[in-house]
Amino acid sequence: MDRLNTRHGIGLEQSKYRSERPGDDDGSFIKAGFPWSVLNIGSMPYGDPNYHLETDTPEKVDIKNAGLTVKLTLAAVLYLDAFGRP
């Protein structure tokens, strides 16, 4: 993802995060032996204090960041379709 982000000049701020106890949506893939299947998790710890709470409303969505994430995800899908898993 980092290489695609750089190659295409998308500009999404990226970092790595390793959970000692993977859970929620991503944990099942990691526990099944597919750690590379989790490519975009948002921020960890959560950058938005409203995330997954009743106060998390549509007008608080970071549209610019969401757009960058869509661009990078599309770049990854196209790369994987053309070249397979790294």
PyMOL Python script that loads the backbone (N, CA, C, O; Angstrom):
from pymol import cmd

cmd.read_pdbstr("""\
ATOM      1  N   MET A   1       0.828  -1.184   0.000  1.00  0.00           N
ATOM      2  CA  MET A   1       0.000   0.000   0.000  1.00  0.00           C
ATOM      3  C   MET A   1       0.874   1.250   0.000  1.00  0.00           C
ATOM      4  O   MET A   1       0.581   2.223  -0.695  1.00  0.00           O
ATOM      5  N   ASP A   2       1.940   1.215   0.779  1.00  0.00           N
ATOM      6  CA  ASP A   2       2.826   2.378   0.833  1.00  0.00           C
ATOM      7  C   ASP A   2       3.458   2.644  -0.533  1.00  0.00           C
ATOM      8  O   ASP A   2       3.533   3.789  -0.979  1.00  0.00           O
ATOM      9  N   ARG A   3       3.911   1.576  -1.189  1.00  0.00           N
ATOM     10  CA  ARG A   3       4.522   1.753  -2.511  1.00  0.00           C
ATOM     11  C   ARG A   3       3.520   2.297  -3.520  1.00  0.00           C
ATOM     12  O   ARG A   3       3.869   3.154  -4.331  1.00  0.00           O
ATOM     13  N   LEU A   4       2.293   1.819  -3.484  1.00  0.00           N
ATOM     14  CA  LEU A   4       1.266   2.320  -4.400  1.00  0.00           C
ATOM     15  C   LEU A   4       0.912   3.764  -4.079  1.00  0.00           C
ATOM     16  O   LEU A   4       0.714   4.572  -4.986  1.00  0.00           O
ATOM     17  N   ASN A   5       0.831   4.090  -2.809  1.00  0.00           N
ATOM     18  CA  ASN A   5       0.550   5.449  -2.370  1.00  0.00           C
ATOM     19  C   ASN A   5       1.613   6.407  -2.913  1.00  0.00           C
ATOM     20  O   ASN A   5       1.300   7.489  -3.410  1.00  0.00           O
ATOM     21  N   THR A   6       2.878   5.984  -2.808  1.00  0.00           N
ATOM     22  CA  THR A   6       3.984   6.804  -3.296  1.00  0.00           C
ATOM     23  C   THR A   6       4.001   6.854  -4.817  1.00  0.00           C
ATOM     24  O   THR A   6       4.106   7.934  -5.399  1.00  0.00           O
ATOM     25  N   ARG A   7       3.898   5.696  -5.468  1.00  0.00           N
ATOM     26  CA  ARG A   7       3.965   5.624  -6.926  1.00  0.00           C
ATOM     27  C   ARG A   7       2.922   6.511  -7.599  1.00  0.00           C
ATOM     28  O   ARG A   7       3.205   7.170  -8.599  1.00  0.00           O
ATOM     29  N   HIS A   8       1.712   6.518  -7.041  1.00  0.00           N
ATOM     30  CA  HIS A   8       0.623   7.266  -7.664  1.00  0.00           C
ATOM     31  C   HIS A   8       0.429   8.665  -7.072  1.00  0.00           C
ATOM     32  O   HIS A   8      -0.476   9.394  -7.479  1.00  0.00           O
ATOM     33  N   GLY A   9       1.277   9.036  -6.117  1.00  0.00           N
ATOM     34  CA  GLY A   9       1.197  10.369  -5.529  1.00  0.00           C
ATOM     35  C   GLY A   9      -0.141  10.661  -4.874  1.00  0.00           C
ATOM     36  O   GLY A   9      -0.643  11.783  -4.948  1.00  0.00           O
ATOM     37  N   ILE A  10      -0.719   9.655  -4.235  1.00  0.00           N
ATOM     38  CA  ILE A  10      -2.056   9.806  -3.642  1.00  0.00           C
ATOM     39  C   ILE A  10      -2.022  10.720  -2.431  1.00  0.00           C
ATOM     40  O   ILE A  10      -2.933  11.526  -2.241  1.00  0.00           O
ATOM     41  N   GLY A  11      -0.995  10.610  -1.614  1.00  0.00           N
ATOM     42  CA  GLY A  11      -0.848  11.526  -0.489  1.00  0.00           C
ATOM     43  C   GLY A  11      -1.554  11.107   0.789  1.00  0.00           C
ATOM     44  O   GLY A  11      -1.741  11.926   1.688  1.00  0.00           O
ATOM     45  N   LEU A  12      -1.947   9.851   0.881  1.00  0.00           N
ATOM     46  CA  LEU A  12      -2.586   9.370   2.107  1.00  0.00           C
ATOM     47  C   LEU A  12      -1.528   9.172   3.175  1.00  0.00           C
ATOM     48  O   LEU A  12      -0.512   8.522   2.931  1.00  0.00           O
ATOM     49  N   GLU A  13      -1.756   9.727   4.357  1.00  0.00           N
ATOM     50  CA  GLU A  13      -0.823   9.534   5.472  1.00  0.00           C
ATOM     51  C   GLU A  13      -0.968   8.105   5.965  1.00  0.00           C
ATOM     52  O   GLU A  13      -2.074   7.647   6.251  1.00  0.00           O
ATOM     53  N   GLN A  14       0.165   7.394   6.065  1.00  0.00           N
ATOM     54  CA  GLN A  14       0.118   5.985   6.436  1.00  0.00           C
ATOM     55  C   GLN A  14       1.025   5.696   7.621  1.00  0.00           C
ATOM     56  O   GLN A  14       2.012   6.392   7.859  1.00  0.00           O
ATOM     57  N   SER A  15       0.671   4.663   8.348  1.00  0.00           N
ATOM     58  CA  SER A  15       1.503   4.156   9.428  1.00  0.00           C
ATOM     59  C   SER A  15       1.167   2.690   9.618  1.00  0.00           C
ATOM     60  O   SER A  15       0.171   2.199   9.085  1.00  0.00           O
ATOM     61  N   LYS A  16       1.993   1.996  10.374  1.00  0.00           N
ATOM     62  CA  LYS A  16       1.740   0.587  10.671  1.00  0.00           C
ATOM     63  C   LYS A  16       1.278   0.463  12.114  1.00  0.00           C
ATOM     64  O   LYS A  16       1.665   1.244  12.982  1.00  0.00           O
ATOM     65  N   TYR A  17       0.448  -0.530  12.343  1.00  0.00           N
ATOM     66  CA  TYR A  17      -0.009  -0.806  13.698  1.00  0.00           C
ATOM     67  C   TYR A  17      -0.157  -2.315  13.845  1.00  0.00           C
ATOM     68  O   TYR A  17      -0.791  -2.964  13.013  1.00  0.00           O
ATOM     69  N   ARG A  18       0.416  -2.864  14.884  1.00  0.00           N
ATOM     70  CA  ARG A  18       0.296  -4.296  15.141  1.00  0.00           C
ATOM     71  C   ARG A  18      -0.375  -4.489  16.486  1.00  0.00           C
ATOM     72  O   ARG A  18       0.147  -4.076  17.521  1.00  0.00           O
ATOM     73  N   SER A  19      -1.517  -5.111  16.460  1.00  0.00           N
ATOM     74  CA  SER A  19      -2.261  -5.376  17.686  1.00  0.00           C
ATOM     75  C   SER A  19      -1.776  -6.687  18.302  1.00  0.00           C
ATOM     76  O   SER A  19      -1.582  -7.677  17.597  1.00  0.00           O
ATOM     77  N   GLU A  20      -1.587  -6.687  19.576  1.00  0.00           N
ATOM     78  CA  GLU A  20      -1.179  -7.915  20.272  1.00  0.00           C
ATOM     79  C   GLU A  20      -2.326  -8.924  20.299  1.00  0.00           C
ATOM     80  O   GLU A  20      -2.101 -10.133  20.339  1.00  0.00           O
ATOM     81  N   ARG A  21      -3.558  -8.412  20.275  1.00  0.00           N
ATOM     82  CA  ARG A  21      -4.743  -9.285  20.300  1.00  0.00           C
ATOM     83  C   ARG A  21      -5.718  -8.802  19.232  1.00  0.00           C
ATOM     84  O   ARG A  21      -6.640  -8.047  19.540  1.00  0.00           O
ATOM     85  N   PRO A  22      -5.531  -9.224  17.984  1.00  0.00           N
ATOM     86  CA  PRO A  22      -6.433  -8.754  16.927  1.00  0.00           C
ATOM     87  C   PRO A  22      -7.869  -9.184  17.202  1.00  0.00           C
ATOM     88  O   PRO A  22      -8.132 -10.322  17.592  1.00  0.00           O
ATOM     89  N   GLY A  23      -8.771  -8.268  16.995  1.00  0.00           N
ATOM     90  CA  GLY A  23     -10.175  -8.565  17.223  1.00  0.00           C
ATOM     91  C   GLY A  23     -11.017  -7.962  16.132  1.00  0.00           C
ATOM     92  O   GLY A  23     -10.537  -7.800  15.010  1.00  0.00           O
ATOM     93  N   ASP A  24     -12.209  -7.634  16.410  1.00  0.00           N
ATOM     94  CA  ASP A  24     -13.216  -7.043  15.542  1.00  0.00           C
ATOM     95  C   ASP A  24     -13.164  -7.555  14.106  1.00  0.00           C
ATOM     96  O   ASP A  24     -12.964  -8.750  13.888  1.00  0.00           O
ATOM     97  N   ASP A  25     -13.339  -6.685  13.134  1.00  0.00           N
ATOM     98  CA  ASP A  25     -13.482  -7.088  11.734  1.00  0.00           C
ATOM     99  C   ASP A  25     -12.230  -7.761  11.173  1.00  0.00           C
ATOM    100  O   ASP A  25     -12.330  -8.703  10.387  1.00  0.00           O
ATOM    101  N   ASP A  26     -11.073  -7.289  11.568  1.00  0.00           N
ATOM    102  CA  ASP A  26      -9.826  -7.762  10.975  1.00  0.00           C
ATOM    103  C   ASP A  26      -9.267  -9.014  11.640  1.00  0.00           C
ATOM    104  O   ASP A  26      -8.553  -9.792  11.007  1.00  0.00           O
ATOM    105  N   GLY A  27      -9.584  -9.204  12.887  1.00  0.00           N
ATOM    106  CA  GLY A  27      -8.980 -10.284  13.663  1.00  0.00           C
ATOM    107  C   GLY A  27      -9.190 -11.663  13.085  1.00  0.00           C
ATOM    108  O   GLY A  27      -8.289 -12.498  13.160  1.00  0.00           O
ATOM    109  N   SER A  28     -10.349 -11.931  12.509  1.00  0.00           N
ATOM    110  CA  SER A  28     -10.601 -13.270  11.971  1.00  0.00           C
ATOM    111  C   SER A  28      -9.649 -13.605  10.829  1.00  0.00           C
ATOM    112  O   SER A  28      -9.220 -14.751  10.702  1.00  0.00           O
ATOM    113  N   PHE A  29      -9.316 -12.625  10.000  1.00  0.00           N
ATOM    114  CA  PHE A  29      -8.373 -12.862   8.905  1.00  0.00           C
ATOM    115  C   PHE A  29      -6.965 -13.093   9.447  1.00  0.00           C
ATOM    116  O   PHE A  29      -6.268 -14.007   9.006  1.00  0.00           O
ATOM    117  N   ILE A  30      -6.554 -12.279  10.386  1.00  0.00           N
ATOM    118  CA  ILE A  30      -5.218 -12.393  10.965  1.00  0.00           C
ATOM    119  C   ILE A  30      -5.062 -13.730  11.672  1.00  0.00           C
ATOM    120  O   ILE A  30      -4.053 -14.414  11.500  1.00  0.00           O
ATOM    121  N   LYS A  31      -6.054 -14.101  12.465  1.00  0.00           N
ATOM    122  CA  LYS A  31      -5.992 -15.362  13.207  1.00  0.00           C
ATOM    123  C   LYS A  31      -6.009 -16.571  12.281  1.00  0.00           C
ATOM    124  O   LYS A  31      -5.503 -17.632  12.646  1.00  0.00           O
ATOM    125  N   ALA A  32      -6.585 -16.428  11.082  1.00  0.00           N
ATOM    126  CA  ALA A  32      -6.630 -17.523  10.107  1.00  0.00           C
ATOM    127  C   ALA A  32      -5.357 -17.584   9.258  1.00  0.00           C
ATOM    128  O   ALA A  32      -5.246 -18.423   8.365  1.00  0.00           O
ATOM    129  N   GLY A  33      -4.395 -16.693   9.536  1.00  0.00           N
ATOM    130  CA  GLY A  33      -3.128 -16.750   8.830  1.00  0.00           C
ATOM    131  C   GLY A  33      -3.031 -15.866   7.599  1.00  0.00           C
ATOM    132  O   GLY A  33      -2.190 -16.109   6.734  1.00  0.00           O
ATOM    133  N   PHE A  34      -3.876 -14.845   7.501  1.00  0.00           N
ATOM    134  CA  PHE A  34      -3.859 -13.935   6.357  1.00  0.00           C
ATOM    135  C   PHE A  34      -3.614 -12.491   6.809  1.00  0.00           C
ATOM    136  O   PHE A  34      -4.471 -11.635   6.594  1.00  0.00           O
ATOM    137  N   PRO A  35      -2.470 -12.203   7.427  1.00  0.00           N
ATOM    138  CA  PRO A  35      -2.241 -10.845   7.922  1.00  0.00           C
ATOM    139  C   PRO A  35      -2.175  -9.808   6.812  1.00  0.00           C
ATOM    140  O   PRO A  35      -2.485  -8.641   7.052  1.00  0.00           O
ATOM    141  N   TRP A  36      -1.786 -10.194   5.616  1.00  0.00           N
ATOM    142  CA  TRP A  36      -1.691  -9.260   4.499  1.00  0.00           C
ATOM    143  C   TRP A  36      -3.062  -8.877   3.953  1.00  0.00           C
ATOM    144  O   TRP A  36      -3.165  -7.963   3.135  1.00  0.00           O
ATOM    145  N   SER A  37      -4.111  -9.559   4.390  1.00  0.00           N
ATOM    146  CA  SER A  37      -5.452  -9.222   3.894  1.00  0.00           C
ATOM    147  C   SER A  37      -5.990  -7.943   4.529  1.00  0.00           C
ATOM    148  O   SER A  37      -6.974  -7.384   4.044  1.00  0.00           O
ATOM    149  N   VAL A  38      -5.371  -7.479   5.591  1.00  0.00           N
ATOM    150  CA  VAL A  38      -5.800  -6.264   6.264  1.00  0.00           C
ATOM    151  C   VAL A  38      -4.876  -5.134   5.810  1.00  0.00           C
ATOM    152  O   VAL A  38      -3.741  -5.027   6.275  1.00  0.00           O
ATOM    153  N   LEU A  39      -5.367  -4.295   4.900  1.00  0.00           N
ATOM    154  CA  LEU A  39      -4.520  -3.271   4.305  1.00  0.00           C
ATOM    155  C   LEU A  39      -4.875  -1.863   4.754  1.00  0.00           C
ATOM    156  O   LEU A  39      -4.000  -1.000   4.822  1.00  0.00           O
ATOM    157  N   ASN A  40      -6.118  -1.619   5.055  1.00  0.00           N
ATOM    158  CA  ASN A  40      -6.565  -0.281   5.476  1.00  0.00           C
ATOM    159  C   ASN A  40      -7.430  -0.425   6.710  1.00  0.00           C
ATOM    160  O   ASN A  40      -8.512  -1.010   6.659  1.00  0.00           O
ATOM    161  N   ILE A  41      -6.956   0.102   7.799  1.00  0.00           N
ATOM    162  CA  ILE A  41      -7.756   0.001   9.023  1.00  0.00           C
ATOM    163  C   ILE A  41      -8.231   1.356   9.531  1.00  0.00           C
ATOM    164  O   ILE A  41      -8.888   1.427  10.570  1.00  0.00           O
ATOM    165  N   GLY A  42      -7.912   2.419   8.825  1.00  0.00           N
ATOM    166  CA  GLY A  42      -8.234   3.741   9.351  1.00  0.00           C
ATOM    167  C   GLY A  42      -7.109   4.187  10.255  1.00  0.00           C
ATOM    168  O   GLY A  42      -5.946   4.110   9.858  1.00  0.00           O
ATOM    169  N   SER A  43      -7.402   4.640  11.428  1.00  0.00           N
ATOM    170  CA  SER A  43      -6.349   5.075  12.341  1.00  0.00           C
ATOM    171  C   SER A  43      -6.390   4.239  13.612  1.00  0.00           C
ATOM    172  O   SER A  43      -7.447   3.775  14.039  1.00  0.00           O
ATOM    173  N   MET A  44      -5.231   4.063  14.196  1.00  0.00           N
ATOM    174  CA  MET A  44      -5.130   3.304  15.429  1.00  0.00           C
ATOM    175  C   MET A  44      -4.080   3.973  16.291  1.00  0.00           C
ATOM    176  O   MET A  44      -2.923   4.004  15.872  1.00  0.00           O
ATOM    177  N   PRO A  45      -4.383   4.499  17.438  1.00  0.00           N
ATOM    178  CA  PRO A  45      -5.742   4.549  17.977  1.00  0.00           C
ATOM    179  C   PRO A  45      -6.625   5.443  17.113  1.00  0.00           C
ATOM    180  O   PRO A  45      -6.137   6.239  16.311  1.00  0.00           O
ATOM    181  N   TYR A  46      -7.907   5.296  17.292  1.00  0.00           N
ATOM    182  CA  TYR A  46      -8.860   6.036  16.463  1.00  0.00           C
ATOM    183  C   TYR A  46      -8.594   7.536  16.527  1.00  0.00           C
ATOM    184  O   TYR A  46      -8.492   8.113  17.610  1.00  0.00           O
ATOM    185  N   GLY A  47      -8.483   8.159  15.361  1.00  0.00           N
ATOM    186  CA  GLY A  47      -8.245   9.594  15.289  1.00  0.00           C
ATOM    187  C   GLY A  47      -9.480  10.412  15.603  1.00  0.00           C
ATOM    188  O   GLY A  47      -9.377  11.578  15.985  1.00  0.00           O
ATOM    189  N   ASP A  48     -10.642   9.814  15.445  1.00  0.00           N
ATOM    190  CA  ASP A  48     -11.904  10.505  15.689  1.00  0.00           C
ATOM    191  C   ASP A  48     -12.512   9.989  16.989  1.00  0.00           C
ATOM    192  O   ASP A  48     -12.845   8.807  17.078  1.00  0.00           O
ATOM    193  N   PRO A  49     -12.664  10.838  17.993  1.00  0.00           N
ATOM    194  CA  PRO A  49     -13.207  10.379  19.277  1.00  0.00           C
ATOM    195  C   PRO A  49     -14.660   9.912  19.182  1.00  0.00           C
ATOM    196  O   PRO A  49     -15.169   9.293  20.117  1.00  0.00           O
ATOM    197  N   ASN A  50     -15.337  10.201  18.061  1.00  0.00           N
ATOM    198  CA  ASN A  50     -16.735   9.791  17.890  1.00  0.00           C
ATOM    199  C   ASN A  50     -16.885   8.422  17.227  1.00  0.00           C
ATOM    200  O   ASN A  50     -17.993   7.891  17.147  1.00  0.00           O
ATOM    201  N   TYR A  51     -15.778   7.848  16.750  1.00  0.00           N
ATOM    202  CA  TYR A  51     -15.831   6.603  15.986  1.00  0.00           C
ATOM    203  C   TYR A  51     -16.538   5.496  16.758  1.00  0.00           C
ATOM    204  O   TYR A  51     -16.178   5.193  17.895  1.00  0.00           O
ATOM    205  N   HIS A  52     -17.539   4.898  16.135  1.00  0.00           N
ATOM    206  CA  HIS A  52     -18.335   3.803  16.691  1.00  0.00           C
ATOM    207  C   HIS A  52     -19.183   4.221  17.898  1.00  0.00           C
ATOM    208  O   HIS A  52     -19.567   3.381  18.711  1.00  0.00           O
ATOM    209  N   LEU A  53     -19.467   5.490  18.007  1.00  0.00           N
ATOM    210  CA  LEU A  53     -20.342   5.974  19.080  1.00  0.00           C
ATOM    211  C   LEU A  53     -21.572   6.621  18.474  1.00  0.00           C
ATOM    212  O   LEU A  53     -21.618   6.865  17.268  1.00  0.00           O
ATOM    213  N   GLU A  54     -22.567   6.901  19.300  1.00  0.00           N
ATOM    214  CA  GLU A  54     -23.791   7.547  18.830  1.00  0.00           C
ATOM    215  C   GLU A  54     -23.513   8.935  18.260  1.00  0.00           C
ATOM    216  O   GLU A  54     -24.285   9.438  17.444  1.00  0.00           O
ATOM    217  N   THR A  55     -22.419   9.550  18.683  1.00  0.00           N
ATOM    218  CA  THR A  55     -22.066  10.894  18.209  1.00  0.00           C
ATOM    219  C   THR A  55     -21.335  10.866  16.862  1.00  0.00           C
ATOM    220  O   THR A  55     -20.963  11.919  16.343  1.00  0.00           O
ATOM    221  N   ASP A  56     -21.130   9.695  16.303  1.00  0.00           N
ATOM    222  CA  ASP A  56     -20.477   9.541  14.998  1.00  0.00           C
ATOM    223  C   ASP A  56     -21.532   9.755  13.914  1.00  0.00           C
ATOM    224  O   ASP A  56     -22.250   8.826  13.541  1.00  0.00           O
ATOM    225  N   THR A  57     -21.617  10.973  13.420  1.00  0.00           N
ATOM    226  CA  THR A  57     -22.655  11.339  12.454  1.00  0.00           C
ATOM    227  C   THR A  57     -22.039  11.639  11.088  1.00  0.00           C
ATOM    228  O   THR A  57     -20.852  11.957  11.003  1.00  0.00           O
ATOM    229  N   PRO A  58     -22.834  11.540  10.017  1.00  0.00           N
ATOM    230  CA  PRO A  58     -22.308  11.709   8.660  1.00  0.00           C
ATOM    231  C   PRO A  58     -21.543  13.017   8.423  1.00  0.00           C
ATOM    232  O   PRO A  58     -20.547  13.020   7.699  1.00  0.00           O
ATOM    233  N   GLU A  59     -21.980  14.100   9.008  1.00  0.00           N
ATOM    234  CA  GLU A  59     -21.294  15.372   8.757  1.00  0.00           C
ATOM    235  C   GLU A  59     -19.896  15.427   9.362  1.00  0.00           C
ATOM    236  O   GLU A  59     -19.138  16.352   9.070  1.00  0.00           O
ATOM    237  N   LYS A  60     -19.543  14.462  10.193  1.00  0.00           N
ATOM    238  CA  LYS A  60     -18.207  14.425  10.790  1.00  0.00           C
ATOM    239  C   LYS A  60     -17.222  13.584   9.964  1.00  0.00           C
ATOM    240  O   LYS A  60     -16.051  13.466  10.327  1.00  0.00           O
ATOM    241  N   VAL A  61     -17.691  13.004   8.863  1.00  0.00           N
ATOM    242  CA  VAL A  61     -16.815  12.195   8.015  1.00  0.00           C
ATOM    243  C   VAL A  61     -15.776  13.090   7.347  1.00  0.00           C
ATOM    244  O   VAL A  61     -16.105  14.158   6.832  1.00  0.00           O
ATOM    245  N   ASP A  62     -14.543  12.653   7.360  1.00  0.00           N
ATOM    246  CA  ASP A  62     -13.451  13.351   6.696  1.00  0.00           C
ATOM    247  C   ASP A  62     -13.490  12.950   5.219  1.00  0.00           C
ATOM    248  O   ASP A  62     -12.869  11.962   4.827  1.00  0.00           O
ATOM    249  N   ILE A  63     -14.212  13.708   4.410  1.00  0.00           N
ATOM    250  CA  ILE A  63     -14.441  13.371   3.009  1.00  0.00           C
ATOM    251  C   ILE A  63     -13.125  13.310   2.232  1.00  0.00           C
ATOM    252  O   ILE A  63     -12.936  12.410   1.414  1.00  0.00           O
ATOM    253  N   LYS A  64     -12.224  14.246   2.474  1.00  0.00           N
ATOM    254  CA  LYS A  64     -10.943  14.241   1.762  1.00  0.00           C
ATOM    255  C   LYS A  64     -10.180  12.954   2.043  1.00  0.00           C
ATOM    256  O   LYS A  64      -9.684  12.312   1.117  1.00  0.00           O
ATOM    257  N   ASN A  65     -10.085  12.578   3.296  1.00  0.00           N
ATOM    258  CA  ASN A  65      -9.381  11.357   3.669  1.00  0.00           C
ATOM    259  C   ASN A  65     -10.083  10.122   3.106  1.00  0.00           C
ATOM    260  O   ASN A  65      -9.425   9.187   2.650  1.00  0.00           O
ATOM    261  N   ALA A  66     -11.401  10.117   3.136  1.00  0.00           N
ATOM    262  CA  ALA A  66     -12.144   8.991   2.566  1.00  0.00           C
ATOM    263  C   ALA A  66     -11.856   8.860   1.073  1.00  0.00           C
ATOM    264  O   ALA A  66     -11.701   7.747   0.571  1.00  0.00           O
ATOM    265  N   GLY A  67     -11.781   9.973   0.366  1.00  0.00           N
ATOM    266  CA  GLY A  67     -11.474   9.952  -1.058  1.00  0.00           C
ATOM    267  C   GLY A  67     -10.082   9.411  -1.334  1.00  0.00           C
ATOM    268  O   GLY A  67      -9.892   8.636  -2.272  1.00  0.00           O
ATOM    269  N   LEU A  68      -9.103   9.811  -0.525  1.00  0.00           N
ATOM    270  CA  LEU A  68      -7.742   9.296  -0.681  1.00  0.00           C
ATOM    271  C   LEU A  68      -7.695   7.789  -0.429  1.00  0.00           C
ATOM    272  O   LEU A  68      -6.981   7.056  -1.114  1.00  0.00           O
ATOM    273  N   THR A  69      -8.457   7.343   0.552  1.00  0.00           N
ATOM    274  CA  THR A  69      -8.511   5.917   0.867  1.00  0.00           C
ATOM    275  C   THR A  69      -9.118   5.129  -0.283  1.00  0.00           C
ATOM    276  O   THR A  69      -8.640   4.043  -0.612  1.00  0.00           O
ATOM    277  N   VAL A  70     -10.164   5.665  -0.896  1.00  0.00           N
ATOM    278  CA  VAL A  70     -10.786   5.006  -2.049  1.00  0.00           C
ATOM    279  C   VAL A  70      -9.783   4.918  -3.202  1.00  0.00           C
ATOM    280  O   VAL A  70      -9.676   3.876  -3.849  1.00  0.00           O
ATOM    281  N   LYS A  71      -9.056   5.992  -3.461  1.00  0.00           N
ATOM    282  CA  LYS A  71      -8.055   5.985  -4.538  1.00  0.00           C
ATOM    283  C   LYS A  71      -6.993   4.917  -4.293  1.00  0.00           C
ATOM    284  O   LYS A  71      -6.646   4.161  -5.201  1.00  0.00           O
ATOM    285  N   LEU A  72      -6.478   4.856  -3.065  1.00  0.00           N
ATOM    286  CA  LEU A  72      -5.441   3.881  -2.761  1.00  0.00           C
ATOM    287  C   LEU A  72      -5.988   2.457  -2.823  1.00  0.00           C
ATOM    288  O   LEU A  72      -5.309   1.556  -3.316  1.00  0.00           O
ATOM    289  N   THR A  73      -7.190   2.249  -2.336  1.00  0.00           N
ATOM    290  CA  THR A  73      -7.796   0.922  -2.389  1.00  0.00           C
ATOM    291  C   THR A  73      -8.003   0.487  -3.837  1.00  0.00           C
ATOM    292  O   THR A  73      -7.745  -0.669  -4.174  1.00  0.00           O
ATOM    293  N   LEU A  74      -8.460   1.388  -4.691  1.00  0.00           N
ATOM    294  CA  LEU A  74      -8.625   1.070  -6.104  1.00  0.00           C
ATOM    295  C   LEU A  74      -7.276   0.741  -6.745  1.00  0.00           C
ATOM    296  O   LEU A  74      -7.182  -0.205  -7.528  1.00  0.00           O
ATOM    297  N   ALA A  75      -6.243   1.501  -6.425  1.00  0.00           N
ATOM    298  CA  ALA A  75      -4.906   1.209  -6.948  1.00  0.00           C
ATOM    299  C   ALA A  75      -4.467  -0.191  -6.523  1.00  0.00           C
ATOM    300  O   ALA A  75      -3.863  -0.917  -7.313  1.00  0.00           O
ATOM    301  N   ALA A  76      -4.766  -0.572  -5.289  1.00  0.00           N
ATOM    302  CA  ALA A  76      -4.387  -1.898  -4.792  1.00  0.00           C
ATOM    303  C   ALA A  76      -5.169  -2.995  -5.509  1.00  0.00           C
ATOM    304  O   ALA A  76      -4.594  -4.019  -5.878  1.00  0.00           O
ATOM    305  N   VAL A  77      -6.453  -2.797  -5.708  1.00  0.00           N
ATOM    306  CA  VAL A  77      -7.274  -3.786  -6.409  1.00  0.00           C
ATOM    307  C   VAL A  77      -6.761  -3.993  -7.830  1.00  0.00           C
ATOM    308  O   VAL A  77      -6.628  -5.129  -8.287  1.00  0.00           O
ATOM    309  N   LEU A  78      -6.474  -2.904  -8.522  1.00  0.00           N
ATOM    310  CA  LEU A  78      -5.969  -3.005  -9.891  1.00  0.00           C
ATOM    311  C   LEU A  78      -4.595  -3.674  -9.934  1.00  0.00           C
ATOM    312  O   LEU A  78      -4.317  -4.465 -10.835  1.00  0.00           O
ATOM    313  N   TYR A  79      -3.742  -3.358  -8.969  1.00  0.00           N
ATOM    314  CA  TYR A  79      -2.425  -3.986  -8.892  1.00  0.00           C
ATOM    315  C   TYR A  79      -2.566  -5.490  -8.659  1.00  0.00           C
ATOM    316  O   TYR A  79      -1.942  -6.292  -9.353  1.00  0.00           O
ATOM    317  N   LEU A  80      -3.384  -5.865  -7.685  1.00  0.00           N
ATOM    318  CA  LEU A  80      -3.562  -7.282  -7.382  1.00  0.00           C
ATOM    319  C   LEU A  80      -4.186  -8.029  -8.554  1.00  0.00           C
ATOM    320  O   LEU A  80      -3.838  -9.182  -8.809  1.00  0.00           O
ATOM    321  N   ASP A  81      -5.095  -7.388  -9.260  1.00  0.00           N
ATOM    322  CA  ASP A  81      -5.705  -8.025 -10.431  1.00  0.00           C
ATOM    323  C   ASP A  81      -4.659  -8.269 -11.513  1.00  0.00           C
ATOM    324  O   ASP A  81      -4.679  -9.309 -12.172  1.00  0.00           O
ATOM    325  N   ALA A  82      -3.757  -7.329 -11.698  1.00  0.00           N
ATOM    326  CA  ALA A  82      -2.754  -7.447 -12.751  1.00  0.00           C
ATOM    327  C   ALA A  82      -1.590  -8.354 -12.370  1.00  0.00           C
ATOM    328  O   ALA A  82      -1.082  -9.088 -13.218  1.00  0.00           O
ATOM    329  N   PHE A  83      -1.155  -8.319 -11.104  1.00  0.00           N
ATOM    330  CA  PHE A  83       0.082  -8.978 -10.715  1.00  0.00           C
ATOM    331  C   PHE A  83      -0.075 -10.051  -9.641  1.00  0.00           C
ATOM    332  O   PHE A  83       0.879 -10.782  -9.376  1.00  0.00           O
ATOM    333  N   GLY A  84      -1.229 -10.169  -9.023  1.00  0.00           N
ATOM    334  CA  GLY A  84      -1.422 -11.123  -7.941  1.00  0.00           C
ATOM    335  C   GLY A  84      -0.875 -10.616  -6.629  1.00  0.00           C
ATOM    336  O   GLY A  84      -0.392  -9.488  -6.530  1.00  0.00           O
ATOM    337  N   ARG A  85      -0.957 -11.461  -5.628  1.00  0.00           N
ATOM    338  CA  ARG A  85      -0.490 -11.107  -4.283  1.00  0.00           C
ATOM    339  C   ARG A  85       1.022 -10.993  -4.255  1.00  0.00           C
ATOM    340  O   ARG A  85       1.721 -11.846  -4.803  1.00  0.00           O
ATOM    341  N   PRO A  86       1.541  -9.928  -3.611  1.00  0.00           N
ATOM    342  CA  PRO A  86       3.011  -9.777  -3.524  1.00  0.00           C
ATOM    343  C   PRO A  86       3.653 -10.915  -2.739  1.00  0.00           C
ATOM    344  O   PRO A  86       4.873 -10.939  -2.573  1.00  0.00           O
TER     345      PRO A  86
END
""", "prot")
cmd.dss("prot")
cmd.show_as("cartoon", "prot")
cmd.util.cbc("prot")
cmd.orient("prot")
